Amino acid sequence: MRTTIILLTAIFAFSCGSKSIQKEVKQEKATQIKLAAYNVEYSKNASASEIGEALKSYGFDVVCFSEAPGGDWTKEVGSAMGLNHVVVGKYSTAGHEDKYKTIASRTPLYDFEEVLMADTLHTATRAKTKIGNTEFVVYSVHFPFGWRDQAHIDETTNKVQTFVNYLKEKQHTELAIVAGDFNFIPINADSQNAYHKMFIDIGLDVSWKELGIDCTTRNTHNALKPEDNGNGEVIDHIMYNPAKIRAVDGEILEMEKHLSDHKPVWALLELR
């Protein structure tokens, strides 16, 4: 009888220990993607290889570029980072020369699409990639906002709303990450933003909230002119659905020598 009790106790202890180990292994295997967004100002201040070398040590899985030159530029910058799968958007932002939305990835990219926001002057570059068994849909964006007059504001609002409506229809079927130069400052305790609210209304939000980064004391623009770097100019973002994904790390990269008028931003995202 005593032997039986000892044996059952040992089995129970082993079972509990086994479950604990399984739980730890499961937590260790949580799917993560480390993603960055960078407006490179058509690479006028640094070459593709220089930018790639500057980002290489961070070990990004995916980088979304805006204002990227066409041709082989993204292939070259990706090669420097070990991101050998690239897609270049079909249309340059606002019709400007060499201001494409592009994506460089460590894992293969597929099902490319250029999402129109009513016309070819305003688009998002979309591609899918898989990490483990998880498929992510990555959107590289650049919203060229302008404030010339009310008519232009209304036009911009309509274009953003067109894209948001597109994303809304896909929220139940895809795991979306939207990254790039949004050209808007996120909502905070002291301010509202109609464009940011459009994304919040469909379940997407910026990584800064979960990371606890106060955007009112930071900036991502005017990196080459520190004297003009007013706080609160955080206009580059990484967005996702916080109900499906969480940000476990991330930052605005403060380089010793900035290579564009924007600063790169990044986030380490993990499936919930």
Short mmCIF file of the C-alpha atoms (twelve columns), coordinates in Angstrom:
data_MODEL
# 
_entry.id   MODEL 
# 
loop_
_atom_site.group_PDB 
_atom_site.id 
_atom_site.type_symbol 
_atom_site.label_atom_id 
_atom_site.label_alt_id 
_atom_site.label_comp_id 
_atom_site.label_asym_id 
_atom_site.label_seq_id 
_atom_site.Cartn_x 
_atom_site.Cartn_y 
_atom_site.Cartn_z 
_atom_site.pdbx_PDB_model_num 
ATOM 1   C CA . MET A 1   0.000   0.000  0.000   1 
ATOM 2   C CA . ARG A 2   2.791   2.389  0.955   1 
ATOM 3   C CA . THR A 3   4.607   1.605  -2.288  1 
ATOM 4   C CA . THR A 4   1.434   2.391  -4.257  1 
ATOM 5   C CA . ILE A 5   1.016   5.761  -2.517  1 
ATOM 6   C CA . ILE A 6   4.651   6.680  -3.214  1 
ATOM 7   C CA . LEU A 7   4.240   5.671  -6.843  1 
ATOM 8   C CA . LEU A 8   1.037   7.728  -7.271  1 
ATOM 9   C CA . THR A 9   2.696   10.718 -5.612  1 
ATOM 10  C CA . ALA A 10  5.636   10.452 -7.991  1 
ATOM 11  C CA . ILE A 11  3.339   10.193 -11.015 1 
ATOM 12  C CA . PHE A 12  1.343   13.217 -9.844  1 
ATOM 13  C CA . ALA A 13  4.511   15.245 -9.267  1 
ATOM 14  C CA . PHE A 14  5.876   14.258 -12.673 1 
ATOM 15  C CA . SER A 15  2.573   15.167 -14.308 1 
ATOM 16  C CA . CYS A 16  2.518   18.616 -12.690 1 
ATOM 17  C CA . GLY A 17  6.164   19.173 -13.560 1 
ATOM 18  C CA . SER A 18  5.533   18.066 -17.127 1 
ATOM 19  C CA . LYS A 19  2.611   20.479 -17.497 1 
ATOM 20  C CA . SER A 20  4.748   23.281 -16.112 1 
ATOM 21  C CA . ILE A 21  7.524   22.506 -18.600 1 
ATOM 22  C CA . GLN A 22  5.000   22.321 -21.452 1 
ATOM 23  C CA . LYS A 23  3.612   25.711 -20.431 1 
ATOM 24  C CA . GLU A 24  7.098   27.232 -20.415 1 
ATOM 25  C CA . VAL A 25  7.894   25.745 -23.821 1 
ATOM 26  C CA . LYS A 26  4.604   27.063 -25.173 1 
ATOM 27  C CA . GLN A 27  5.416   30.550 -23.875 1 
ATOM 28  C CA . GLU A 28  8.903   30.368 -25.376 1 
ATOM 29  C CA . LYS A 29  7.439   29.480 -28.753 1 
ATOM 30  C CA . ALA A 30  5.002   32.421 -28.927 1 
ATOM 31  C CA . THR A 31  5.154   33.755 -32.475 1 
ATOM 32  C CA . GLN A 32  6.981   37.064 -32.741 1 
ATOM 33  C CA . ILE A 33  7.780   39.454 -35.565 1 
ATOM 34  C CA . LYS A 34  10.267  42.316 -35.259 1 
ATOM 35  C CA . LEU A 35  9.249   45.016 -37.692 1 
ATOM 36  C CA . ALA A 36  10.507  48.514 -38.518 1 
ATOM 37  C CA . ALA A 37  9.262   51.436 -40.587 1 
ATOM 38  C CA . TYR A 38  11.532  54.053 -42.134 1 
ATOM 39  C CA . ASN A 39  10.887  57.021 -44.422 1 
ATOM 40  C CA . VAL A 40  14.277  57.259 -46.179 1 
ATOM 41  C CA . GLU A 41  13.625  60.550 -48.039 1 
ATOM 42  C CA . TYR A 42  14.398  58.906 -51.402 1 
ATOM 43  C CA . SER A 43  17.866  57.950 -50.085 1 
ATOM 44  C CA . LYS A 44  19.239  61.426 -50.757 1 
ATOM 45  C CA . ASN A 45  21.367  61.531 -47.583 1 
ATOM 46  C CA . ALA A 46  22.718  57.957 -47.565 1 
ATOM 47  C CA . SER A 47  23.023  55.043 -49.964 1 
ATOM 48  C CA . ALA A 48  21.009  51.849 -49.735 1 
ATOM 49  C CA . SER A 49  24.008  49.935 -48.401 1 
ATOM 50  C CA . GLU A 50  24.710  52.608 -45.759 1 
ATOM 51  C CA . ILE A 51  21.123  52.505 -44.540 1 
ATOM 52  C CA . GLY A 52  21.112  48.702 -44.556 1 
ATOM 53  C CA . GLU A 53  24.349  48.525 -42.558 1 
ATOM 54  C CA . ALA A 54  22.963  51.008 -40.024 1 
ATOM 55  C CA . LEU A 55  19.890  48.822 -39.440 1 
ATOM 56  C CA . LYS A 56  21.565  45.417 -39.709 1 
ATOM 57  C CA . SER A 57  22.430  44.923 -36.034 1 
ATOM 58  C CA . TYR A 58  18.796  45.227 -34.931 1 
ATOM 59  C CA . GLY A 59  17.853  41.904 -36.520 1 
ATOM 60  C CA . PHE A 60  14.549  43.024 -38.013 1 
ATOM 61  C CA . ASP A 61  12.334  40.420 -39.674 1 
ATOM 62  C CA . VAL A 62  10.568  42.981 -41.856 1 
ATOM 63  C CA . VAL A 63  11.231  46.623 -42.727 1 
ATOM 64  C CA . CYS A 64  8.649   48.848 -44.421 1 
ATOM 65  C CA . PHE A 65  10.174  51.768 -46.308 1 
ATOM 66  C CA . SER A 66  8.455   54.897 -47.547 1 
ATOM 67  C CA . GLU A 67  9.882   57.439 -49.990 1 
ATOM 68  C CA . ALA A 68  12.145  54.631 -51.229 1 
ATOM 69  C CA . PRO A 69  13.742  54.821 -54.682 1 
ATOM 70  C CA . GLY A 70  12.472  52.359 -57.277 1 
ATOM 71  C CA . GLY A 71  14.520  49.778 -59.161 1 
ATOM 72  C CA . ASP A 72  16.901  47.633 -57.091 1 
ATOM 73  C CA . TRP A 73  17.218  50.020 -54.134 1 
ATOM 74  C CA . THR A 74  15.129  47.866 -51.758 1 
ATOM 75  C CA . LYS A 75  16.930  44.724 -52.908 1 
ATOM 76  C CA . GLU A 76  20.252  46.372 -52.060 1 
ATOM 77  C CA . VAL A 77  19.211  47.710 -48.653 1 
ATOM 78  C CA . GLY A 78  17.570  44.387 -47.830 1 
ATOM 79  C CA . SER A 79  20.677  42.443 -48.818 1 
ATOM 80  C CA . ALA A 80  22.762  44.484 -46.365 1 
ATOM 81  C CA . MET A 81  20.355  43.463 -43.571 1 
ATOM 82  C CA . GLY A 82  19.969  39.832 -44.624 1 
ATOM 83  C CA . LEU A 83  16.390  40.508 -45.755 1 
ATOM 84  C CA . ASN A 84  16.477  38.974 -49.203 1 
ATOM 85  C CA . HIS A 85  12.768  39.005 -50.051 1 
ATOM 86  C CA . VAL A 86  11.507  42.355 -51.308 1 
ATOM 87  C CA . VAL A 87  8.505   43.964 -52.918 1 
ATOM 88  C CA . VAL A 88  8.408   47.434 -54.485 1 
ATOM 89  C CA . GLY A 89  5.142   49.316 -54.736 1 
ATOM 90  C CA . LYS A 90  3.700   49.995 -58.159 1 
ATOM 91  C CA . TYR A 91  2.992   53.717 -57.723 1 
ATOM 92  C CA . SER A 92  5.156   56.482 -56.288 1 
ATOM 93  C CA . THR A 93  3.508   58.476 -53.498 1 
ATOM 94  C CA . ALA A 94  1.573   61.508 -54.726 1 
ATOM 95  C CA . GLY A 95  3.127   61.050 -58.166 1 
ATOM 96  C CA . HIS A 96  6.544   62.226 -56.936 1 
ATOM 97  C CA . GLU A 97  9.689   60.732 -58.413 1 
ATOM 98  C CA . ASP A 98  11.231  57.822 -56.480 1 
ATOM 99  C CA . LYS A 99  8.959   57.842 -53.438 1 
ATOM 100 C CA . TYR A 100 7.740   54.248 -53.397 1 
ATOM 101 C CA . LYS A 101 6.387   52.166 -50.530 1 
ATOM 102 C CA . THR A 102 8.493   49.016 -50.305 1 
ATOM 103 C CA . ILE A 103 8.963   45.986 -48.031 1 
ATOM 104 C CA . ALA A 104 12.073  43.919 -47.227 1 
ATOM 105 C CA . SER A 105 11.632  40.641 -45.367 1 
ATOM 106 C CA . ARG A 106 13.639  37.741 -43.963 1 
ATOM 107 C CA . THR A 107 10.854  35.311 -44.923 1 
ATOM 108 C CA . PRO A 108 9.281   35.049 -48.405 1 
ATOM 109 C CA . LEU A 109 6.724   37.660 -49.452 1 
ATOM 110 C CA . TYR A 110 3.728   36.702 -51.554 1 
ATOM 111 C CA . ASP A 111 0.275   37.847 -52.747 1 
ATOM 112 C CA . PHE A 112 1.508   41.374 -53.486 1 
ATOM 113 C CA . GLU A 113 -1.127  44.068 -53.981 1 
ATOM 114 C CA . GLU A 114 -1.109  47.828 -54.435 1 
ATOM 115 C CA . VAL A 115 -4.155  49.050 -52.514 1 
ATOM 116 C CA . LEU A 116 -5.643  52.152 -54.110 1 
ATOM 117 C CA . MET A 117 -7.036  54.961 -51.985 1 
ATOM 118 C CA . ALA A 118 -9.340  56.136 -54.759 1 
ATOM 119 C CA . ASP A 119 -6.458  56.812 -57.189 1 
ATOM 120 C CA . THR A 120 -2.864  55.853 -58.021 1 
ATOM 121 C CA . LEU A 121 -1.446  58.918 -56.231 1 
ATOM 122 C CA . HIS A 122 -2.349  57.489 -52.823 1 
ATOM 123 C CA . THR A 123 -1.698  53.786 -52.296 1 
ATOM 124 C CA . ALA A 124 -0.520  51.207 -49.771 1 
ATOM 125 C CA . THR A 125 1.823   48.370 -50.697 1 
ATOM 126 C CA . ARG A 126 0.585   45.068 -49.306 1 
ATOM 127 C CA . ALA A 127 2.246   41.647 -49.026 1 
ATOM 128 C CA . LYS A 128 1.895   38.501 -46.944 1 
ATOM 129 C CA . THR A 129 4.620   36.601 -45.120 1 
ATOM 130 C CA . LYS A 130 4.707   33.609 -42.798 1 
ATOM 131 C CA . ILE A 131 6.640   33.237 -39.571 1 
ATOM 132 C CA . GLY A 132 6.290   29.677 -38.373 1 
ATOM 133 C CA . ASN A 133 2.690   28.762 -39.106 1 
ATOM 134 C CA . THR A 134 1.403   32.305 -38.706 1 
ATOM 135 C CA . GLU A 135 0.567   34.443 -41.722 1 
ATOM 136 C CA . PHE A 136 0.980   38.196 -41.326 1 
ATOM 137 C CA . VAL A 137 -0.303  40.749 -43.828 1 
ATOM 138 C CA . VAL A 138 2.055   43.732 -43.968 1 
ATOM 139 C CA . TYR A 139 1.067   47.143 -45.329 1 
ATOM 140 C CA . SER A 140 3.738   49.723 -46.106 1 
ATOM 141 C CA . VAL A 141 2.099   53.157 -46.107 1 
ATOM 142 C CA . HIS A 142 2.791   56.833 -46.620 1 
ATOM 143 C CA . PHE A 143 -0.021  59.342 -46.262 1 
ATOM 144 C CA . PRO A 144 1.079   62.611 -47.933 1 
ATOM 145 C CA . PHE A 145 -1.141  64.944 -45.926 1 
ATOM 146 C CA . GLY A 146 -1.503  68.565 -46.923 1 
ATOM 147 C CA . TRP A 147 -3.387  71.457 -45.399 1 
ATOM 148 C CA . ARG A 148 -3.708  73.975 -48.222 1 
ATOM 149 C CA . ASP A 149 -7.428  74.494 -47.818 1 
ATOM 150 C CA . GLN A 150 -10.605 72.798 -46.617 1 
ATOM 151 C CA . ALA A 151 -11.151 71.117 -49.977 1 
ATOM 152 C CA . HIS A 152 -7.741  69.451 -49.762 1 
ATOM 153 C CA . ILE A 153 -8.372  68.383 -46.162 1 
ATOM 154 C CA . ASP A 154 -11.688 66.826 -47.225 1 
ATOM 155 C CA . GLU A 155 -9.988  65.034 -50.128 1 
ATOM 156 C CA . THR A 156 -7.302  63.608 -47.831 1 
ATOM 157 C CA . THR A 157 -9.919  62.485 -45.321 1 
ATOM 158 C CA . ASN A 158 -11.834 60.656 -48.035 1 
ATOM 159 C CA . LYS A 159 -8.702  58.846 -49.225 1 
ATOM 160 C CA . VAL A 160 -7.725  57.707 -45.739 1 
ATOM 161 C CA . GLN A 161 -11.292 56.604 -45.079 1 
ATOM 162 C CA . THR A 162 -11.209 54.547 -48.302 1 
ATOM 163 C CA . PHE A 163 -8.137  52.682 -47.055 1 
ATOM 164 C CA . VAL A 164 -9.581  52.219 -43.562 1 
ATOM 165 C CA . ASN A 165 -12.773 50.774 -45.072 1 
ATOM 166 C CA . TYR A 166 -10.613 48.343 -47.050 1 
ATOM 167 C CA . LEU A 167 -8.828  47.260 -43.857 1 
ATOM 168 C CA . LYS A 168 -12.108 46.945 -41.963 1 
ATOM 169 C CA . GLU A 169 -13.437 44.369 -44.424 1 
ATOM 170 C CA . LYS A 170 -10.354 42.210 -43.864 1 
ATOM 171 C CA . GLN A 171 -10.065 42.333 -40.076 1 
ATOM 172 C CA . HIS A 172 -11.832 38.999 -39.599 1 
ATOM 173 C CA . THR A 173 -9.675  37.156 -42.141 1 
ATOM 174 C CA . GLU A 174 -6.164  38.583 -41.770 1 
ATOM 175 C CA . LEU A 175 -3.577  39.505 -39.164 1 
ATOM 176 C CA . ALA A 176 -2.675  42.994 -40.344 1 
ATOM 177 C CA . ILE A 177 0.327   45.159 -39.498 1 
ATOM 178 C CA . VAL A 178 0.295   48.649 -40.992 1 
ATOM 179 C CA . ALA A 179 3.593   50.533 -40.850 1 
ATOM 180 C CA . GLY A 180 5.100   53.707 -42.259 1 
ATOM 181 C CA . ASP A 181 4.797   57.466 -42.403 1 
ATOM 182 C CA . PHE A 182 1.207   58.246 -41.410 1 
ATOM 183 C CA . ASN A 183 1.829   61.995 -41.194 1 
ATOM 184 C CA . PHE A 184 -0.442  62.337 -38.193 1 
ATOM 185 C CA . ILE A 185 0.240   62.700 -34.491 1 
ATOM 186 C CA . PRO A 186 -1.570  60.037 -32.425 1 
ATOM 187 C CA . ILE A 187 -4.388  60.812 -30.047 1 
ATOM 188 C CA . ASN A 188 -3.292  61.501 -26.482 1 
ATOM 189 C CA . ALA A 189 -4.837  62.835 -23.298 1 
ATOM 190 C CA . ASP A 190 -4.615  66.407 -24.570 1 
ATOM 191 C CA . SER A 191 -5.460  66.005 -28.239 1 
ATOM 192 C CA . GLN A 192 -7.723  64.302 -30.750 1 
ATOM 193 C CA . ASN A 193 -6.956  63.257 -34.308 1 
ATOM 194 C CA . ALA A 194 -9.652  62.321 -36.815 1 
ATOM 195 C CA . TYR A 195 -7.301  60.169 -38.895 1 
ATOM 196 C CA . HIS A 196 -6.013  58.168 -35.931 1 
ATOM 197 C CA . LYS A 197 -9.584  57.680 -34.698 1 
ATOM 198 C CA . MET A 198 -10.545 56.073 -38.033 1 
ATOM 199 C CA . PHE A 199 -8.054  53.278 -37.332 1 
ATOM 200 C CA . ILE A 200 -9.044  52.958 -33.680 1 
ATOM 201 C CA . ASP A 201 -12.669 52.545 -34.754 1 
ATOM 202 C CA . ILE A 202 -11.806 49.385 -36.718 1 
ATOM 203 C CA . GLY A 203 -9.660  47.917 -33.928 1 
ATOM 204 C CA . LEU A 204 -6.156  49.044 -34.935 1 
ATOM 205 C CA . ASP A 205 -3.855  51.198 -32.840 1 
ATOM 206 C CA . VAL A 206 -0.266  52.424 -32.596 1 
ATOM 207 C CA . SER A 207 2.426   50.445 -30.746 1 
ATOM 208 C CA . TRP A 208 3.355   53.484 -28.633 1 
ATOM 209 C CA . LYS A 209 0.377   52.966 -26.323 1 
ATOM 210 C CA . GLU A 210 1.311   49.444 -25.220 1 
ATOM 211 C CA . LEU A 211 4.988   50.383 -24.996 1 
ATOM 212 C CA . GLY A 212 4.183   53.315 -22.729 1 
ATOM 213 C CA . ILE A 213 6.084   55.776 -24.925 1 
ATOM 214 C CA . ASP A 214 4.917   59.365 -24.505 1 
ATOM 215 C CA . CYS A 215 4.666   60.742 -28.031 1 
ATOM 216 C CA . THR A 216 4.222   64.284 -26.719 1 
ATOM 217 C CA . THR A 217 7.869   64.340 -25.604 1 
ATOM 218 C CA . ARG A 218 9.384   62.642 -28.652 1 
ATOM 219 C CA . ASN A 219 9.567   63.130 -32.419 1 
ATOM 220 C CA . THR A 220 10.242  61.117 -35.564 1 
ATOM 221 C CA . HIS A 221 10.489  64.001 -38.010 1 
ATOM 222 C CA . ASN A 222 13.109  66.675 -38.766 1 
ATOM 223 C CA . ALA A 223 15.858  64.294 -37.662 1 
ATOM 224 C CA . LEU A 224 18.458  66.233 -39.674 1 
ATOM 225 C CA . LYS A 225 17.552  69.530 -38.021 1 
ATOM 226 C CA . PRO A 226 17.728  68.962 -34.246 1 
ATOM 227 C CA . GLU A 227 17.120  72.636 -33.614 1 
ATOM 228 C CA . ASP A 228 13.692  72.259 -35.259 1 
ATOM 229 C CA . ASN A 229 12.860  68.983 -33.529 1 
ATOM 230 C CA . GLY A 230 9.837   70.046 -31.558 1 
ATOM 231 C CA . ASN A 231 8.374   67.444 -29.229 1 
ATOM 232 C CA . GLY A 232 5.143   65.779 -30.199 1 
ATOM 233 C CA . GLU A 233 6.050   65.285 -33.866 1 
ATOM 234 C CA . VAL A 234 5.745   61.490 -33.807 1 
ATOM 235 C CA . ILE A 235 4.199   60.796 -37.222 1 
ATOM 236 C CA . ASP A 236 5.721   57.393 -38.085 1 
ATOM 237 C CA . HIS A 237 3.871   54.433 -36.606 1 
ATOM 238 C CA . ILE A 238 3.370   50.694 -36.473 1 
ATOM 239 C CA . MET A 239 -0.276  49.698 -36.132 1 
ATOM 240 C CA . TYR A 240 -1.960  46.377 -35.369 1 
ATOM 241 C CA . ASN A 241 -4.989  44.928 -33.608 1 
ATOM 242 C CA . PRO A 242 -4.185  44.902 -29.845 1 
ATOM 243 C CA . ALA A 243 -6.795  42.168 -29.312 1 
ATOM 244 C CA . LYS A 244 -4.729  39.788 -31.481 1 
ATOM 245 C CA . ILE A 245 -1.168  41.087 -31.116 1 
ATOM 246 C CA . ARG A 246 0.784   42.824 -28.372 1 
ATOM 247 C CA . ALA A 247 3.934   44.938 -28.488 1 
ATOM 248 C CA . VAL A 248 6.595   43.590 -26.127 1 
ATOM 249 C CA . ASP A 249 9.359   45.997 -27.133 1 
ATOM 250 C CA . GLY A 250 10.001  48.864 -29.524 1 
ATOM 251 C CA . GLU A 251 11.405  52.359 -29.867 1 
ATOM 252 C CA . ILE A 252 12.181  55.387 -31.999 1 
ATOM 253 C CA . LEU A 253 15.759  54.886 -33.189 1 
ATOM 254 C CA . GLU A 254 17.979  57.786 -32.181 1 
ATOM 255 C CA . MET A 255 20.973  57.352 -34.499 1 
ATOM 256 C CA . GLU A 256 24.340  58.971 -33.883 1 
ATOM 257 C CA . LYS A 257 24.137  60.181 -37.484 1 
ATOM 258 C CA . HIS A 258 20.650  60.286 -38.956 1 
ATOM 259 C CA . LEU A 259 20.389  59.166 -42.570 1 
ATOM 260 C CA . SER A 260 17.022  60.733 -43.407 1 
ATOM 261 C CA . ASP A 261 14.744  63.520 -42.257 1 
ATOM 262 C CA . HIS A 262 12.744  60.809 -40.461 1 
ATOM 263 C CA . LYS A 263 13.851  58.446 -37.705 1 
ATOM 264 C CA . PRO A 264 13.253  54.697 -37.999 1 
ATOM 265 C CA . VAL A 265 10.651  53.226 -35.653 1 
ATOM 266 C CA . TRP A 266 10.348  49.575 -34.665 1 
ATOM 267 C CA . ALA A 267 8.297   47.154 -32.608 1 
ATOM 268 C CA . LEU A 268 8.653   43.548 -31.468 1 
ATOM 269 C CA . LEU A 269 5.154   42.135 -31.839 1 
ATOM 270 C CA . GLU A 270 3.886   38.887 -30.343 1 
ATOM 271 C CA . LEU A 271 0.690   36.908 -30.869 1 
ATOM 272 C CA . ARG A 272 -1.626  36.935 -27.887 1 
# 
